[in-house]
Every structure is written in structure tokens, then in C-alpha cells.
Amino acid sequence: MEIITKGTSIEDLKENLIFESKEDLKEVLSMIAIKKKFQYRVPKSDKKRFVARCIDEKCEWYLSVRVYKNTTMYKVCTYKNVHTCSLEFSNPDHRQTSSHLISKYIQNMLGDPKVEYKTNEVISDVKRVLEVTVNYQKAWREMQNARDEVLGPASNNYGLLPSYCHVLKKNNLGSMTKIMKNSENIFKFLFVAYGVSIEGWKHCRPVIVVDGTFLKAKHGGILFVACAKDGNNGIFPLAFGVGELENNEA
């Protein structure tokens, strides 16, 4: 018996194939459906059995998979690879093109955080690689899944702030930083003033302007900037801050 491990790509299923998990089976099946341009439904799926049929109820295509002995692996018991369905069931927005599945095809595009990968580019790449059309919402979800897979969840970056502030003050002498958390130990505010900005304030006009702008990332918030005018009437940044809302407490 052939065992299919995670990440293995195969052209088609066959009886007696064994998958390490149900998720591996579903991923392989979805890729086969996309490549062969058919869609399927799952009338039964539990801890012991997985059954898939063509989206056309009159079609003879059929797959039955069961748990292999007393393991967590799944074995293909019955596979009737015959399609008698009509082309009217073909849909360019393929139901098997899940965000999780397609995100794997765009992860390499997110390896460089300096490169901005836009949703419209995701749609174009999915069309080129998989020959499937996805809508904007699904493409956006694919991009988020891929970004979390490659760069890690955005929420993890908040845990790096203390280390960032420590290195900043070590390498930029005179810098000031402060992190505030709420009663549940969740990030609330961040303040950063570079040492060179503090030193440069001595040569600025004694007027400070504070403004903020909305952060459009997943967790939102406000980015605050304190500026002054230098001797050449140029804008001189003094400090930065991140907060939940634009209010007096921030």
C-alpha cells in the first residue's frame, strides 16, 4: 500500500491509497478537482469515514475513504473515477479553491516583507497557475493566510516590541521608549523617541504639532507623530506613538 504524506502531489487517486490524515486527503482531492476541472460535495464526513460525490447528483463519480485499522490514517476504499456530469456544473469560481489551499501557491511571493503583494495580483496569479477565477474576497483571505504562514500572525509582532525597544536604546543612545499594557496584559500604547530627534529638538522652533492617522492593518489603531520645524523650516520628526484611539489618554 502506498502512503501519501503531507505536501505530496499526485495526479489522481486510486483504491488502497493511504493518507496520513483527513486534512492531507482533502487537500490532495481539492487539487485534483481543480486540475481536472470538476467540483465535488461531501455528503458524509466524520471520524471514521469520508465520502465525496460529484456536485451533479446524476454523475457517477464517487469516493469513499475510511480510517485505516486503529490508526489516524485514512484509506481509499472505493474510487469510481467516471464523470457523466454536464458542463453546466462547471464554475470558474471553483468551490474547491479554498483560501487555505490557494495560499500555498502564493507564499513565495510574500517571502520579502518589503514587496507589497496586492489582492488583484493574487487573482491574476491564481488564474495563471490554477486556471481558476476567484473573487476579491476569497483572494484577500488567501493573501492573509499566506502572510500568516510565511511571516507569522501579525499579533505575534506585539510580543517583539520589548526586544525592539531594548535594541533601539542600545544602538541609538539617548532614545526613549515606553510600552503600556492594560489590566489583562494586552498591548495598549507604544511611545518611541529617537536620541537624534531629542538632540535635534534643541535647534527647532519651540512649537510641537501632534497628528495621527489610522492604521489599516488587521488590528487597527492610530499612529501618532509629533513634529516641529527646524531652522530651515523643514518638518522635523520628534517622536512616534501607537495607540488604540485618538483620545486624551493616548
C-alpha positions, -999 to +999 in steps of 0.1 A: +000+000+000+012+035-009+012+061+019+007+097+009+024+122+032+017+159+037+027+180+008+028+151-017+014+159-051-003+131-071-021+131-105-051+111-093-065+089-066-067+051-066-080+025-043-058+014-014-040+047-012-034+057+024-032+093+037-016+103+070-046+124+079-080+135+066-067+170+060-040+156+037-067+137+018-089+168+014-060+189+002-050+163-025-086+158-036-091+196-039-060+199-061-071+171-083-106+186-087-091+219-096-067+205-122-093+182-137-119+209-136-147+192-117-164+200-084-175+177-056-196+177-025-192+159+008-224+142+019-206+124+048-176+132+069-169+120+104-141+105+125-143+071+107-154+079+071-152+105+043-175+103+013-173+126-017-196+128-048-197+150-078-217+182-075-241+168-101-263+143-083-267+123-115-229+119-120-214+085-112-181+099-098-177+086-062-151+084-035-153+065-002-124+067+024-123+050+058-100+051+088-072+026+083-074+000+111-067+015+145-047+045+133-053+081+124-046+074+087-073+072+060-075+045+033-092+049-001-117+020-002-138+028-032-130+052-061-152+054-091-134+078-114-160+082-140-177+116-147-210+117-165-219+152-155-228+181-178-206+212-184-233+233-169-219+224-135-186+239-144-180+271-124-150+295-129-151+303-091-143+267-082-158+257-048-127+236-040-104+267-043-103+273-005-082+302+009-060+277+027-053+257-004-046+285-028-025+304-003+002+278-006+007+289-042+014+325-033+035+321-001+068+325-020+055+359-032+053+370+005+088+360+014+101+396+012+082+419+036+094+449+015+074+437-015+037+447-015+016+419-029-018+432-038-052+414-039-056+419-077-022+403-082-033+373-062-064+369-085-041+371-116-017+345-102-044+321-092-058+324-127-024+318-143-013+290-121-045+271-114-067+284-143-094+293-117-111+326-112-116+337-076-135+367-063-119+396-045-130+385-010-116+350-014-083+363-028-080+386+001-084+357+025-058+337+006-033+365+010-039+368+047-035+330+052-002+330+032+011+360+051+004+343+084+021+312+072+052+329+059+056+358+083+036+346+113+004+361+127+005+399+130-004+396+167+030+379+173+048+411+165+034+428+196+054+403+217+086+415+200+082+451+210+101+449+243+131+434+224+129+460+197+128+488+223+158+474+241+179+471+209+168+506+198+180+522+230+212+502+229+221+512+194+206+548+194+219+564+226+196+588+242+165+572+228+133+569+249+107+542+246+077+532+267+051+503+263+019+504+282-005+474+286-040+471+300-051+452+331-052+420+310-016+424+299-026+433+264-008+460+243-023+494+247+003+522+238+038+525+224+060+556+226+093+560+207+116+590+205+150+586+188+180+600+205+189+621+174+154+636+174+157+645+211+191+661+204+178+679+173+149+695+192+174+719+207+177+735+173+140+736+164+113+763+168+096+758+202+063+746+187+052+710+186+025+696+164+009+662+171-012+644+144-025+609+139-035+586+112-055+553+111-036+521+108-053+498+083-037+466+093-056+437+109-055+450+145-061+487+136-051+515+159-037+550+155-002+561+146+007+594+163+036+616+151+050+646+170+068+671+148+085+705+149+101+729+124+138+731+121+160+761+112+153+756+075+115+755+080+116+717+073+094+692+092+115+676+119+100+643+135+104+642+172+085+611+184+061+584+173+034+565+191+008+538+186-025+537+204-060+523+203-079+555+198-072+592+191-081+604+226-066+624+255-053+592+272-033+583+241 
